[in-house]
Amino acid sequence: MKATNNIVKLLCGTEQQGTALLVDREHAITVRHCLKDFYRKRTSSIILVIVIDGISKEISALPADKEESEFVYLNLEEKVESVDEVRFLDCKLGALQKVSMFGYGKCYANGSWKELKFSGRGDLDENSVCDLQFDLIDARDKTFAGFSGSPIYDEERSFVIGLILQEECEDYEALYIEGISVSSQKDFFEKHGIIVDNTNLIRKKIGERANALQMTDCYITGVSDAIGELNNIILDKIVALHREGYWERALSELKEENFRGGSSLFHGDMSYRFGLC
């Protein structure tokens, strides 16, 4: 399974196309903007085109609550065979912080990842529901039509921090993209029983692991503040080995995980010392 299995194409009638995110086997979320024709009673058809491991299937869906304003919770008419866990995060972005979105733009039949960076501008339209604004990174697209509803992931693609709503264009060319944060829609997530992680809780967990390392005489410098949950599990395993007295094995695994190809546990200069007494 992979993250994009949860991200699906949304078809509202014959004209509207957007993106939705499966949150479990029977439900998805998107932005209300993607369902304009449905709410205007121009169509009664909402179809999710779900592709899992290369196999495509169309499933009908309907809003669970027609009164919802920004995000919409969709009930699927049949269960999806397999869906990965999606983790949502309540956080504040810093200027120029990088994020990713994946969506089914009208020029991308099979979907596409796009890299963005948070603009950090404070002059957003007070009358707009959008509280996130992103500049494009190396994007040559004239328009991002169809990306509405696309999930916005943190740089490591571990958490969903919002959904894309719209683009701002000039001379028919996208200048920047705007979205709605998970932070601003906490009532929506609570209403539908969707768990939202909090940045402070994550930092607390990272701090607890750092304390555990110090207690076992394992000192690490340059630990990333954005350690993924998988890396946290690996780190816990290494600490446990050390506590049980398997110092050499713990040290070996730490070195192996840090220098293994792909993303590493630790970034920057790293030093470590296990107490051998």
N, C-alpha and C positions, 0 to 999 in steps of 0.2 A: 504493500500500500504506500501511497505518497500523498503529500498535502493537496495536490491538485485534484485528487479523486473527490474531495469534498466540494470543490468549486464547480458550479454547473451553469450551463447556458439557460437563460430564462426567455421564453417566448410568450408575449402577451398579445393574443390575437395574431394578425398577419403582418402588422406593421412594427410593433415594438419589440426590441431585443435588448436584454440586459444580462446581468449576472446575479447568481444567488449562491448562498453558502449553506451546505448541509450541516446541521448541528447534531443530528442523530439520524437514525434510520427512517424516521417518520416526519421530520420537520426540517425546514430551511428558513433562512432569513435573507431579506433583501431590503432595498429602500423603496419607499412608497412611489417615488418618481418612476420606477420601472413598471408600475401597474396603473398608469394614468388612464389608459383605455378601459381597463376593467372598472375602475371607480367611476368613470364617466359613462359607464354602461354601453360602451361601444363594442365590447366583447365580453364573453363569459369564460373565455378560454385562457388558462394559465398553464403552460407546459414547461417542465424542467427536463432538459436534455442531459442525462447523467451518463458520464463516461468513466467507467472503472476498469483499470487495467486494459484499456483499449476496446472495451465492449460498450457500445452505446445503447441507451434505452430511454424512451420518453415516458414521463410520469406526470399525470395531471395533479394540480395543487390548488388550494384555495386559502385565502387569508383566514386565520383563526379569529381575528377580531377586526372588523371593518372600521373601527374607530381609531386605530393606531395611526400616529401622525408621521413619524420619520422612518423608523425601521418597521418592517412588517414580518410577522411570524406566520409561516405557511405550513398548512397541514397537507402532507402528501397522501394521495389516494391509495397508495400501496407502499409497503416497506422496501427500502433499498437493501440489497443483499449484504453489503458491508460498507461501513463508514468509519473513518478514523476519528479519534478524539480531536476536538477543536478547543483551544484554550484562548480565552479572551483576557485582555489586560487593560486595567484602568491606569493610565500613566500620562505624564506630561512630556511632550517632545521638546528637544532643544533645537535652536536654529541650526540649519544645515544637516540635521540628523537624517541619515538615510533609512528609507523604508522600501518595501516592495508591494506591488499589487499584481494580482492575476485576474484576468477577465476575458470575456468573449466579445471583443470588439468586432464590429461589422467587417473589419479587414482581417480578422483572425478567427477563422472557422474552428480551429482546434485550440483556441485560447493562447494566451501569451503572458509571460512575466514582464513587468516594466519596473525599472528602478526610478525612485523619486527621492527628493530631499525636502524636508520640512522648511518652508520659507521663513518661519519665525516672524512674519509680519504681524503687526498688531492692529492694522487698519482694516480688518474684515468688516463687511457690511453688517451692521447691527440688526438688520431685518432678515438676514439670511440664517438658515438653520445650520449652515456649515461652520464648524469651528476649527477645521484643519485645512491648510492650504499648502500645496506642494509644487515645487518647480520640477521640471523634467530633466532627466539625466540622459544625455546622448539619445534622445528620442527624435526621430525624423517624421513622426506621424503628424499628419495635418489635423486629424481629429481622433478622439478616443470614444466616439459613439459606441455604445454597447458595453462599456466598462462600468456604467452605473451599477451599483450593488457589489462591485468587486471588493473582496476583503483586503484591508491594508495590513500587511505584516511588518513586524519589527525587522531589523536588518538581518537577523539570523533566522527569520521565518519560523519562529517558535510560537509567537502569540499574534492574535488578531487584535489590532488596536482601534479599528474603525472600518467604515465602509465608504467607498467612493460614491459621490452624488452627482457631480457635474464638472464641466470644464468651462473655462473662460476663453473665448476666442476673439481674435482680431483678424479681419480679412480672411475669414474661414480657416484660420490656423490656431491651434491650441496654444495659449500662453502659459496657463497653469491649470492645475486640477484641484478641486475642493472635495472635502469629505466630512463625514460626521463621526465623531469619536465615540468609542465605547463609554468613555467617562461621562459624556453628556446624556447617555441613554441608560443609565443604571436602573431606573425604574422599569424600563422595558425588560431588561435581563432578569430582574428580580421577579417580575410578573410571570414570566414564563419558566422560571426555575433554572435559568442558565447561570452557571457559576462564573464569576468574574474575579480574576486574580488582581491583586493590588501591588504596585511597585514596592511599597514599603514592606509588605509581607515577604516578597521575593528577596529584597535586600537583607531582611532579618534572617532568612534561611541561609543566605550566603555568609552572613556574619557568624551564624552558629557553626557553620562548617569550618570557617577560619579559626574560631575559638577551639574547636575540636582538634584541628591540626596543631595548634600551639600547645595544647595540653599533652599531645603525644610527641612533643619535640620535633615536629615536622614544620619547617619554616619555608614558606613560599612567597616570593615577591613577584609582582606583575600579574596577580590574579585578575582576570577580567571581571568587571561588575555584571557582565551579561552572560554568565555561564549558563548554558542550556541545561534543561532538566536531565537529559541523558548524561551529560558530563557530571552533574551533581551526583547521580547514581554511581558513576565510576569512582568519583572522589570519595564517596562514603565507603565504598568497597575497599579502597586503598587504606583509608583510616582504620577500618575494622581489622584489616590484616595486621597493621602495625600494632594495634591494641592487643591482639592475640599473640604477639611475639614473633610474627613472621616478618622481621625487619627487612631482610634481603629481598624477599619476594615482593613486599610492598614497594620498596625502592625501585625494583626492576619494572613493576607494572606502571609506576608513576612515570618513569623514563619512556617506557613503550608507548603509553597513551599520549604523552606530550609530543613525541616526535613522529607519531604515526601519520600517514598521509591524510589530507583533508583538514578539517577544523581541529585545532588543538585545544587541550584543556586550559592552557595558560598562554597569555600573550605578553610580549615584551621580554625583558631579561628575567630569567628564572633561576633561583637557587633553592636548594632544599637540603635539609639535614635531618636524618632520623637518629634519635638517641639510641645507642646500642647497649645501654646498661639496664 
